[in-house]
Amino acid sequence: MSPRLAEHAVRGGLGWVLRLPIWLYRVRLGWLLGNRFLMLTHVGRKTGLPRQTVLEVVRHDAATDAYVVAAAWGEKSHWFCNIQKISEVVVHVQGRRFEATAVRLSVEEGERELFDYARRHPMAFGELTGLLMGERLKGAEEDCRRLAQMIPLVAFRPREAKG
């Protein structure tokens, strides 16, 4: 079995490649990534400074305008740790920006979201699980249950406009 990418620090060329989408958003070209990715601006739990990361969208709920993402590096993901302390965030997606509240989904909700994602994007699901777990999962319910226990899912729900 190959080593899990999630167990290794991202350094060197891979780190640079993974940060490239942030620069696309910063130069106002984030729309090129479509609705499959969003840029999250959150507050650093130790520094109090704004931090940014680009995340793959698991699902967009058009009725509530909420975006669901997965913390692929698990509970040690820096952005995930930060939103556990300060849940108010800013989401940039498809050329728009909105303030949101980050809400961690239950394991059961995460399992349903992952199962739906695996059904809609079977190749991406297999590739991602291969990278993260060292094993390409097929997207069966038991696969999604196992994955949801390891990888937290979060919904970014728009905040009400004040005034």
KOLZA-66292 format. One record per residue (C-alpha): z negated, y, x negated. Coordinates in steps of 0.25 Angstrom, whole numbers, plus 2048, in hexadecimal, padded with zeros to 3 digits. Layout:
N
+-----+-----+-----+
|  zz |  yy |  xx |
+-----+-----+-----+
|   Z |   Y |   X |
...
+-----+-----+-----+
END
This chain:
163
+-----+-----+-----+
|  zz |  yy |  xx |
+-----+-----+-----+
| 800 | 800 | 800 |
| 804 | 80E | 7FA |
| 7F9 | 818 | 7F8 |
| 7F6 | 822 | 804 |
| 7FC | 830 | 801 |
| 7F0 | 835 | 809 |
| 7E6 | 830 | 7FE |
| 7ED | 838 | 7F3 |
| 7EC | 847 | 7F0 |
| 7F9 | 84E | 7F2 |
| 7FD | 854 | 7E5 |
| 809 | 858 | 7DD |
| 817 | 858 | 7E3 |
| 812 | 851 | 7F0 |
| 808 | 85C | 7F2 |
| 813 | 867 | 7F0 |
| 81C | 860 | 7FA |
| 811 | 85E | 804 |
| 80E | 86D | 804 |
| 81D | 871 | 805 |
| 81D | 872 | 814 |
| 812 | 87D | 813 |
| 81B | 886 | 80B |
| 826 | 884 | 816 |
| 81C | 889 | 820 |
| 818 | 895 | 817 |
| 826 | 899 | 816 |
| 828 | 898 | 825 |
| 831 | 88C | 824 |
| 827 | 882 | 82A |
| 830 | 881 | 836 |
| 839 | 878 | 82D |
| 82E | 86D | 82F |
| 830 | 86D | 83E |
| 825 | 869 | 847 |
| 821 | 85D | 83F |
| 819 | 865 | 836 |
| 80F | 871 | 837 |
| 808 | 879 | 82D |
| 7F9 | 87A | 82F |
| 7F1 | 886 | 82A |
| 7E2 | 883 | 82A |
| 7D5 | 888 | 823 |
| 7D0 | 882 | 816 |
| 7C2 | 87C | 819 |
| 7BD | 880 | 80B |
| 7C5 | 88C | 808 |
| 7C7 | 892 | 816 |
| 7D5 | 896 | 811 |
| 7E2 | 892 | 819 |
| 7E8 | 885 | 816 |
| 7F6 | 880 | 81A |
| 7FC | 872 | 81B |
| 808 | 86C | 822 |
| 806 | 860 | 82B |
| 80F | 857 | 833 |
| 80E | 858 | 842 |
| 80A | 84B | 848 |
| 80D | 851 | 856 |
| 80E | 85E | 85D |
| 809 | 85F | 86B |
| 812 | 869 | 872 |
| 809 | 86A | 87E |
| 7FD | 86F | 876 |
| 805 | 874 | 86A |
| 7FB | 86B | 861 |
| 800 | 865 | 854 |
| 7FA | 858 | 84F |
| 7FA | 854 | 840 |
| 7F4 | 849 | 838 |
| 7EB | 84B | 82B |
| 7F4 | 842 | 823 |
| 7EA | 843 | 817 |
| 7DF | 83F | 820 |
| 7D1 | 846 | 822 |
| 7D2 | 84B | 814 |
| 7DE | 854 | 817 |
| 7DA | 862 | 813 |
| 7E0 | 868 | 81F |
| 7D9 | 85E | 828 |
| 7CC | 861 | 821 |
| 7CE | 870 | 823 |
| 7D1 | 86F | 832 |
| 7C4 | 867 | 834 |
| 7BD | 873 | 830 |
| 7C5 | 87E | 836 |
| 7CE | 879 | 841 |
| 7D6 | 886 | 844 |
| 7E3 | 885 | 83D |
| 7F1 | 88B | 83D |
| 7FE | 883 | 840 |
| 80C | 886 | 83C |
| 817 | 87E | 842 |
| 825 | 880 | 845 |
| 825 | 88F | 842 |
| 819 | 892 | 84A |
| 80A | 894 | 847 |
| 7FE | 892 | 84F |
| 7EF | 891 | 84E |
| 7E9 | 884 | 852 |
| 7DC | 87B | 852 |
| 7DC | 86E | 84A |
| 7D6 | 862 | 852 |
| 7D5 | 855 | 84C |
| 7DA | 84A | 855 |
| 7D2 | 83D | 858 |
| 7D6 | 830 | 851 |
| 7DB | 82C | 85F |
| 7E4 | 838 | 860 |
| 7E9 | 837 | 852 |
| 7ED | 829 | 855 |
| 7F5 | 82D | 861 |
| 7FB | 839 | 859 |
| 7FF | 830 | 84D |
| 805 | 825 | 857 |
| 80D | 82F | 85E |
| 812 | 835 | 850 |
| 815 | 827 | 84B |
| 81E | 825 | 857 |
| 825 | 832 | 856 |
| 827 | 832 | 847 |
| 826 | 823 | 842 |
| 82D | 825 | 834 |
| 824 | 831 | 831 |
| 817 | 829 | 836 |
| 81B | 81E | 82D |
| 81E | 827 | 821 |
| 811 | 82F | 822 |
| 808 | 823 | 824 |
| 80F | 81D | 818 |
| 80B | 829 | 810 |
| 7FD | 82B | 815 |
| 7F9 | 81C | 816 |
| 801 | 815 | 80D |
| 806 | 80D | 819 |
| 812 | 810 | 822 |
| 80C | 80F | 830 |
| 815 | 80C | 83C |
| 80E | 815 | 846 |
| 808 | 80A | 84F |
| 7FB | 80E | 857 |
| 7F2 | 806 | 84D |
| 7F9 | 80E | 841 |
| 7F7 | 81B | 848 |
| 7E8 | 818 | 84B |
| 7E6 | 814 | 83C |
| 7ED | 821 | 838 |
| 7E5 | 82A | 841 |
| 7D8 | 824 | 83C |
| 7DC | 829 | 82E |
| 7E4 | 836 | 831 |
| 7DE | 841 | 83A |
| 7E7 | 848 | 843 |
| 7E5 | 856 | 847 |
| 7EB | 85F | 853 |
| 7EE | 86E | 851 |
| 7EC | 874 | 85E |
| 7F0 | 882 | 860 |
| 7E4 | 88C | 862 |
| 7E5 | 895 | 86E |
| 7E9 | 8A3 | 86C |
| 7DE | 8AD | 86C |
| 7DF | 8BA | 874 |
+-----+-----+-----+
END
